[in-house]
Amino acid sequence: MAKKWLTIGLAASMAATLAVGCGSEDNNSGEKENNSKEPQELNLVLTDEIPTMDLSKATNTLSFTTFAQVNEGLVRTGKDGKPEAGVAEKWEVSPDGLTYTFHLRDNAMWSNGDKVTAKDFEYSFKRTLNPETGAQYSFMVAWIKGGTAYNAGKGSADDVAVKAKDDKTLEVTLDHPIPFFVEQMAFPTFYPQNQKFVEAQGDKYGSDANTALYNGPFKMTAWEHEQSTVLEKNETYWNAKRVKLDKINYQVVKDSNAAVNLYESGMIDRTGLVRDQVDNYKSSAEFAAVPELTTAYLQYNQRVKAFTSTKVRQALTWAVDGDAYADVIYHNGSVGATGYAPKGISNGQGGDFTKDVGDLIKRKENVSKAKATLQEGLKEVGLTEFPKVKLLADDGDVGKKAAEFVKEQIRQNLGVDVEVENVPYKLRLEKSHGHDFDMVISLWGADYNDPMTFLDMFVTDGDFNDPKWSNKEYDELIKKAQLETDAKKRMNYLYDAEKLLMKEMPIGPLTFRGRAFIMKPYVKDFRILSYGPDYDLIDTYVEGKK
């Protein structure tokens, strides 16, 4: 996304965000005044444990969404989906589109009272690029000139073209123009880090509430691992007058039915819905459904001999009915995947990328030949039968149901069996990134509204190329798209890359996911984001709660 790993149990255009409830460059007016005398406290659920609060090492939606509440970058994503001023009050771009100069405001503060300076951004970007950090999201920061070489251990930090000219001026020079670079500055990977604090925490940095530092609307004051998290209003935030909530209480609830029960009992104010829960609540005024730029998919590890065959991968993908998966597992507006980049992702010219490329999987016409294709593929790699393989998935109720559905579809349509292995979300991420799996059910959500946030994952040696697939033609297409300045030519390279990916199928897309949820009517201005973090609570407040 950006690359953000999602829990299996948890859209639109670049300019689309959705404010649920009631409803520029600089945004320090405090928005609409909330004169309510009611306690400004919100109760929410997390679908799993937050894996880390180390900005450089985060790769998942739970961490990113939390960061969006407790930290702030140079810019924020505004209500119209466009960047608005954050720590930077203004910025300029050079005529060639390569150099960005950000001017920081005087009153940006850390929760410990330190000033937020341009040096905090320079340090953060370079820490993420430092190969010793081992940051998987370094690929995003590597677009800065000198970043790729430093990240690969072939250059120095001094060669990376991000410079604090003084405490209030940050200059960033790119390798090549990136039309959405300012929007990306709202993504958590580009948030600042306080070098003195980070180094004082050592290996404990980001592992607990008091080993992280905050410069955003809220600060984390409690973190009971695997159980709960508490955020409170950050009075040192430069725009604290805009923040209306005093406290946000999170409970870790992996079971969706348990979450609904908590909602009904008044213990939480919002929760997601799947399957029959959607039917039970869709006529309620508290129900809402929104699209999102997220794809659920299977990954086939190339270490498994059978999965080195394109035909085997194709057969497995064709065998799983994407529309049925979307309905049985979610039933919330999700639809069967027709490719990898999800429905609604921009083609850069006001249209939908997926409509341009069409259905590249064609399950309905291919499922009838899936069994024969599987046998052909096995024969090509010298196998006489399908091997014993494990299907890795999350251990929440949705993850378990998804794995069983895939297992049964493969059995029905291919006549072979796979063994299911359900593990906690954090462990599933670790095993995926460590290539310690045979097959795995994964989800990927957009970090920015462009197909590249999905397609550049699978270049050879890419940080998120979990299947370890390699294709020189694919690498070349992505490289050409990264360097191309003509928007139409660039998108044509991405069309070709998507088509090649779906021909070779190192991954098997399952569904383009939507979201359905219920929320108490007294929760106002709860803003859902289409890409990057799930939501932004800076303007949220409580009014009318009895």
C-alpha positions, 0 to 999 in steps of 0.5 A, spaced: 500 500 500 501 501 500 502 495 503 498 494 509 497 487 511 490 486 514 487 481 519 482 476 515 476 478 520 476 485 519 475 504 496 473 508 492 477 514 489 483 518 491 478 523 493 474 519 497 473 518 504 467 517 508 464 521 514 460 516 518 455 520 523 454 527 522 457 528 517 484 546 504 491 546 506 491 548 513 486 545 518 486 548 525 480 552 525 477 546 530 472 544 525 465 544 528 464 546 535 462 540 540 458 543 546 456 537 548 457 536 556 457 528 555 463 524 557 467 524 550 469 517 550 469 511 545 469 504 546 471 500 540 474 493 538 481 490 535 480 484 531 487 482 534 493 484 538 497 490 535 503 487 532 508 493 533 508 500 535 515 501 532 513 506 526 519 503 521 517 496 522 509 496 522 506 492 516 499 491 518 493 495 518 492 494 526 498 498 527 497 503 521 490 505 524 493 506 531 499 510 528 494 514 525 490 516 531 497 517 536 502 520 531 502 525 525 506 526 518 507 532 514 500 532 512 494 528 513 488 526 509 483 531 509 475 529 509 475 530 501 481 525 501 486 530 499 492 532 503 491 537 508 497 540 513 499 536 518 506 538 522 508 541 515 504 548 514 506 549 507 510 545 502 513 547 495 514 542 489 520 544 484 518 544 477 521 538 475 517 534 480 523 531 484 524 536 490 519 537 495 520 542 501 516 542 507 515 548 512 514 545 519 510 549 524 512 552 530 508 549 535 508 541 533 510 537 539 511 530 542 508 528 548 514 528 552 514 536 551 520 536 545 519 540 539 517 536 533 523 538 528 525 536 521 531 532 523 525 527 526 523 526 519 530 525 516 532 520 522 525 517 521 526 516 513 533 514 514 532 509 520 526 505 515 531 505 510 537 503 514 538 495 512 540 494 520 533 496 521 530 490 517 524 495 515 519 491 510 516 498 508 523 501 506 521 500 499 516 506 499 522 510 502 527 508 497 523 512 492 527 518 495 534 519 491 539 514 494 534 510 498 535 504 494 542 504 495 543 505 502 537 500 503 541 495 499 547 496 503 551 499 497 550 507 499 551 511 506 545 515 510 549 521 508 547 520 500 540 519 502 536 526 499 532 527 505 535 533 509 533 537 515 535 544 512 534 547 519 529 545 525 523 547 520 525 546 513 525 539 510 527 537 503 526 531 500 529 529 493 526 523 489 529 519 484 523 520 479 517 524 479 511 521 483 505 524 482 502 522 489 508 523 493 504 528 497 499 524 499 503 518 501 506 523 506 500 522 510 502 514 511 504 512 517 511 510 514 513 517 513 511 519 520 517 522 524 521 519 530 525 522 535 532 519 535 533 520 542 527 517 545 528 511 540 535 510 542 534 510 549 528 505 548 533 500 545 530 493 543 523 495 547 522 501 542 514 500 540 513 494 544 509 498 550 505 504 551 511 507 554 516 505 549 513 509 544 512 517 543 506 521 540 505 527 536 498 526 534 491 527 536 491 522 541 497 518 546 497 511 548 496 510 555 495 503 556 496 497 553 494 490 556 497 485 550 492 481 547 487 484 551 486 492 551 489 498 549 487 505 551 488 512 547 487 519 551 487 526 548 494 528 547 494 535 550 501 537 547 498 536 540 499 542 536 491 542 534 488 539 540 482 544 540 480 540 534 480 534 538 473 532 541 474 525 544 478 525 551 478 517 551 478 511 546 478 504 549 479 498 545 478 491 547 481 485 543 475 481 540 477 475 535 470 472 535 465 477 530 459 474 534 462 476 541 463 483 538 456 483 536 454 481 543 458 487 546 455 492 541 448 489 543 450 490 551 452 497 550 459 495 551 462 497 545 460 503 540 462 500 533 463 493 530 464 490 523 459 485 521 460 478 516 455 473 514 448 472 517 450 478 521 449 483 515 442 480 514 440 481 521 442 488 521 442 491 514 435 494 515 437 498 521 439 505 521 445 503 525 448 499 519 452 501 513 456 498 508 462 501 504 467 499 499 474 498 500 481 497 496 482 490 499 484 484 496 483 477 499 488 472 495 492 465 496 499 465 496 503 459 493 510 458 496 515 456 490 519 452 495 513 447 494 515 443 488 508 443 485 507 450 486 513 451 481 508 449 476 503 455 473 498 450 471 498 447 478 497 454 481 492 456 475 488 450 477 487 451 485 485 459 483 480 456 478 477 451 483 475 456 489 469 460 487 470 467 488 463 470 489 461 464 493 467 465 498 465 473 498 458 471 500 459 465 505 465 468 508 463 476 508 456 477 505 458 484 506 458 487 499 465 483 498 465 480 491 469 475 487 476 477 485 477 478 477 484 480 478 489 482 483 488 490 483 481 491 487 475 494 484 475 501 485 483 502 484 484 508 480 487 508 473 490 515 473 485 518 468 478 518 472 476 511 471 477 504 474 483 500 473 479 493 474 474 495 468 480 496 463 483 490 464 477 486 465 476 479 468 483 475 468 481 469 472 474 467 468 473 462 474 466 460 471 469 458 464 475 455 467 473 451 473 471 445 468 478 444 466 481 445 473 482 438 475 485 436 468 490 442 468 492 440 475 494 433 473 498 436 467 501 441 471 503 435 476 506 431 470 510 437 468 514 438 474 515 430 475 509 429 480 504 423 480 500 426 485 498 432 489 503 433 495 501 434 502 500 441 503 498 446 509 493 452 508 495 457 513 490 462 515 488 466 521 485 463 528 479 468 528 472 465 527 472 469 520 479 466 518 477 459 520 471 459 516 475 462 510 480 456 510 475 451 511 471 454 505 477 454 501 479 447 503 472 444 501 472 448 494 479 444 492 476 438 495 470 438 491 473 441 484 480 438 484 479 431 488 485 433 493 486 435 500 489 440 504 491 441 511 488 447 515 493 451 520 490 456 523 494 461 527 494 468 531 494 474 526 501 476 528 504 469 527 501 468 520 504 475 518 511 472 521 510 466 517 508 469 511 514 474 511 519 468 513 516 464 507 514 459 512 508 456 509 505 452 503 499 456 502 496 462 505 490 466 505 492 473 505 489 480 504 492 486 502 489 493 502 492 499 498 496 504 501 495 509 496 490 509 490 494 506 484 495 499 482 502 500 483 501 499 491 499 492 489 503 490 483 510 492 485 509 487 491 511 481 486 518 483 483 523 479 484 526 480 491 520 484 493 520 485 501 512 482 500 514 477 495 512 472 500 511 466 495 518 468 492 516 468 485 520 471 480 519 473 473 524 478 469 518 480 464 514 482 470 520 486 473 521 490 467 514 492 466 514 494 474 521 498 473 518 501 466 512 503 470 516 506 476 520 511 471 515 513 466 512 520 466 507 519 461 501 517 465 497 513 459 504 509 458 505 508 465 498 505 466 499 501 460 505 498 463 501 496 469 495 493 465 500 489 462 503 487 469 497 485 472 495 481 466 502 477 466 501 476 474 494 473 473 497 469 467 502 466 471 498 466 478 503 466 483 497 468 487 490 466 487 485 472 488 479 470 492 475 476 493 475 484 493 473 485 500 467 490 502 466 492 509 459 492 513 458 495 520 454 497 525 455 504 529 451 507 535 447 513 533 451 518 538 458 517 535 459 523 530 464 524 525 467 517 525 471 518 518 473 511 514 479 512 510 479 508 503 486 507 503 492 507 508 489 506 515 482 504 516 479 510 519 481 517 523 478 519 529 481 526 530 474 529 529 469 524 532 465 526 538 459 523 542 453 526 542 446 524 544 448 518 548 443 516 554 
